[in-house]
């Protein structure tokens, strides 16, 4: 499991959505961390926005980006907890074509090393929606670091072996 340097890197066009009722562009630290890591990995940060914890607003936001041909992937941070206002997984459920269950399972397994059994309070998840990958991470700085550094940086690198999400992109809309 490594990067095959003989292959060409293909940048992914990523939209970044922070889900929060309280964060602003000035204090969105988890969004800042993800934006820095996305650009540091030579991907294209297509757009970055903040949305309230409202399932209808999130769903509309996601539909708009899913239908945008200039976006390959959406990463959400926040809204994956257990409180009444945490509705990111519900919004993903409304737009999905397919679940990617291994993402949430792997995230919680890796997160256990950092925060122990508190990881069971995370509803981190991923779906495929009309050919667009959508990943939902918790809103803490540690969680976005774990999600990016231990999963997404590899799976969004076209050179990662034995397989990665990028090599599937041309076939995601097959019937």
Secondary structure, DSSP 8 states (H G I E B T S, - for coil): -EE-TTS-----EEEEEEE-SS--TTT-HHHHHHHHHHHHTT-EEEEEEEE-S-HHHHHHHHHHHHT-TT-SEEEEES--SSSTT--HHHHHHHH-SEE-HHHHHHHHHHHHHHHGGGGGG---EEEEETTEEEEEE-SSHHHHHHHIIIIIHHHT-TTEES--SGGGGGGTT--
